[in-house]
Amino acid sequence: MKECVLTKDVVKRIPVDAKITRYEQKQKLAITASHFLDQYAAAISTRIYATELEERLFLIQHYLVSALRDAQADAVEQNQRLAASLQELEAFRQKRHDAKKARITEPELVDADSMEPNRRRTSSCAAPRGTPSQHPSRSEVAHQSIDPATIAKEPLYAVTIDEYKAKDTAGQRAAAEVDRMVDEVEYMTDEVQRLTAELEDAKVEAGRLAEELVAKDEELKAFRQKRHDAKKARASDPVLAAADAVAPCSVHAAYATPNSSRKGAAPPFVGAVPHQAFDPITMPVSPAVVAAEPLYMATAEELQHVRDVADQLAEQAVQGAAAREAEVYDAMSNLEGELDVARARIAQLEDVAVALKMQLSGAEEAGKKVTDALEVAEKERQQLCDDLEAALDELELKKEEYDQLLGNLEEVQVLLEASNVAERNALEALEQRNRNMVDLQGDLAHALVVSKENENLRAQLEAKEREIHKLKEHNELWTDPVDTRTQKVTHRFTKIFEGDWCRLVRKRPEALKAAFLIDSSNACHVPGDQIGFVDFVHDW
């Protein structure tokens, strides 16, 4: 075992070295404490910033979630409206396809479309090469898009195929009946050649009247004026006025009297001023009144012409009979004159007279048959005109319905475009929100990293605090904090070094204060935070 031998100088140097070591440890401890305080303040600031950032992220996330929920609800509503509109559009497309398919079976309708039946069927029903089916299914037809310009250029389909076939069958029956009547008339004209020209004229006149009745399609004002003129003309004719049970020249009274009991009288205009000038063009007429009125299909001049033709036919028939009677009378006179010359021919002349009388009676019967045939033809023509008028009315109604359907289709198209725009806007908003969410997630991840770093710094700070606490326990110079509010220490310093200390005190008191704190803490062996309320007062 070796003995530890210490010299006197070494023993004297031990307290000095201990003081030096103690001073150095105190300086290191002060520096370490200031560093730890700075780190602790930075950690507190970081924790506050992280808390505020978490609150902002929570608010932003809550706002984005609510906005996304609203956008999803709007998108669902728009999709529902779009689905309803698409169902209606598919129904319109299917109806159009069925109409075109039904028109293909009618050669006349195909000719009206300027296309042969086989070619139309090929162009409408043929599928491209390689397709599984030659005929498109109902779902494919309903989902095929059609250009609005193509729909606008297509003709207006306002009559069903059953109605068209029914009208075509009725027209064929009427044509067959007319052909039969023409054959009968031709047969009668063969027997009575004198009435052939008059019968042809009557047929031409009847055809012209039918063409005029079919071709007239005037506007509402013209119809009202024509109706007024017709009533006025019928009122001026005693026969027609008697048929209508109206006194002649009383058409204005029928419009002006509200309580008129005449059949077909027009009701007065609602809100009209009494004793005001009557205007037949602007006076509205109820459709029920117009439907209840008789059908005026000929003008007064045409009626007068028909009357003149009938009178002329009657006069011609009377003249023909008179001529026949005159001829017979002349023949009888000649026979009576020649009776004295050739009495042997009396019996033969009497037979000739009987034959002439039979021919005259046959001609009269043929004339009656022709008149009856004309009456039947007139009734058939009137019935055809009535059917044509009814068909025109139905076509007008169908046209209005189709126009309304076209208007609804345009509204559906506008709604579809608006829904598409809204859907695109919603998708763009969702994409923007998704990008914002990605950015926020990145910020949140960065904040989490910073929070983890703060946790690590906090752990290090706690470790340093524990180390400082241990150092405080082992360092007798470290004192606990005391209440310095009532303590006040005054130091007086004497200028030793040369320099402008007055300017330093006035201009830079912070630097002087920091130097004073360091020197005082070192001299008094206390931490720097235990010295406060430092003030400088110069006495020069």
Residue, then its C-alpha position, 0 to 999 in steps of 0.5 A: m500500500k502506497e502512502c499519499v504524500l502531499t507537500k505543503d504547496v499542494v495542500k495550499r493549492i487545493p482550496v485555490d484549485a477547488k475555488i477555480t473548479r467551483y467557479e468554472q462549474k458555476q459558469k458552465l452551469a449558468i450557460t447551460a441553464s440559460h440554454f435550457l431556458d431558451q429551449y424551454a421557451a422555444a418548446i412552449s412557443t412551439r406547443i402553443y403554435a401546434t395547439e393553434l394549428e390543430e384548432r385551425l385544422f379541426l375548423i378547416q376539416h369541419y368546414l370541408v366535411s360540411a361543404l362536401r356533405d352539401a355538395q354530395a346532397d346537391a349532386v344526388e338531387q341533380n342526378q335524380r332530376l337528370a334520371a327523370s329527364l333521361q327517362e322522359l327523353e328515352a320515351f320520346r326517342q322510342k316514340r319517334h322510332d316507333a313512328k318511323k317504323a310504322r311509316i315504313t310499312e305504308p308505301e305512300l308515306v315512304d314516297a312522301d319521305s322521298m325514299e323507297p320502302n326497301r331502301r328505307r327499311t335497309s337504312s333504318c334497320a340495318a346494323p353495321r357489319g359485325t354487330p350481333s343483331q340486325h335490328p336495334s333493341r328498344s334500349e339501344v334506340a332509347h339511348q341513341s342521341i339525335d341532333p335537334a336540327t334533325i328533329a326540327k327538319e323532320p315532318l310533323y307526325a300528328v296522325t296515328i297509323d290506325e287513323y291513317k289506315a281508317k281514312d285511307t279505307a274510307g277514301q277507297r270505299a268512297a272512291a269505289e262508290v264514286d266509280r260505281m256511280v260514274d259507271e251508272v252515270e256513264y250507262m245512263t249517258d249512253e241512253v240519254q246523250r242529251l244530258t251527258a254534257e250537263l252531267e259532266d259540267a255538274k261533276v266538274e263543278a262538284g269537284r271544283l267545290a270540293e277542292e275549294l273546301v279542302a284548300k281553304d285554310e285561312e287564319l282566325k280573323a278571316f274565319r270570323q269575317k267569313r262567318h259574319d259575312a255568311k250569317k249576314a248573307r243567310a239573314s238577307d236570304p229569306v229562305l236561309a233565314a227561315a231555315d235558321a229561324v231568324a228574321p232577315c237582316s238581324v245578324h247584328a241583333a244575334y251578336a248584341t243580344p245576350n239572352s238570344s234563344r236562337k241556336g248557334a248565337a254567339p255569347p257577348f264578349v266578356g267585359a265589353v262596353p254596351h252600345q259599342a261599335f261591333d267588329p266581327i274580326t275582334m269579337p271572340v266566339s266560343p268553340a262550343v258555339v262554332a261546333a253547334e252551328p251548321l256547317y257552311m260549305a258553300t257560298a251564296e253565289e255557289l248556292q245561287h249558281v246551283r239553283d240556276v243550274a237546277d232551274q236551267l236543267a228543269e227548263q231544259a227538261v221542260q223545253g225538251a218535253a215541249a219540243r218532243e210534244a211539238e214534234v209529236y204534234d207536228a207529226m200528228s198534224n202531218l199524219e192527219g194532213e196525209l190521212d187523205v192521201a195515204r190512209a193505209r199508213i195510219a196504223q204505222l203512224e200511230d205506232v210511231a206516235v206510241a213509240l215516241k211517247m214511250q221514249l219521252s217517258g223513258a227520257e223523263e224517268a232517266g232524268k229523274k234517275v240522274t237527279d236522284a244520282l246527283e242528290v246521292a253524289e251531293k250527299e256523299r260529297q258533303q259527307l266527305c267534306d265533313d270528314l275532311e273538316a273533322a280530320l283537319d280539326e284533329l290535325e290542328l289539335k295534334k299539331e298543338e299537342y306536338d308543339q307543346l311536346l317540343g316545348n317540353l323537350e326543349e325545357v328538358q334539354v335546357l335542364l339537362e345542360a344546366s344539370n351537366v354544368a352544375e355537375r361539372n362545377a360540383l366535380e371541380a369543387l370536389e377536386q379542389r377540396n380534395r387538393n386542399m385536403v391533401d395540402l392540409q394533410g401534408d400540413l398536418a403531417h408536418a405539424l405532427v412531425v413538429s409535435k413529435e420534435n417538441e415531445n422530444l425537446r420536452a423530454q430532453l428539457e425534463a431530463k435537463e431540469r432533472e440534471i439541473h436539480k441534481l446539480k443544485e443539490h450538489n452545489e452549495l452556492w445555488t440558492d433557492p429563489v427568494d422574494t426580491r420585491t422588497q429587497k433593493v441593493t445599490h452599487r456605486f461604480t467608479k470610472i476606471f477605464e477611459g471611454d464615453w460611459c455617459r453615452l453608453v448609459r444613455k444610448r445603450p443601457e441594455a448592453l450595460k444592463a446585460a454586462f452588469l447582470i453577468d458580473s453581478s451573478n458571477a460575483c454574488h453566485v446567484p442565477g441571472d434571473q434572480i436579479g431584476f429591476v436594474d436601473f442606472v443613475h449617473d451623478w456626473 
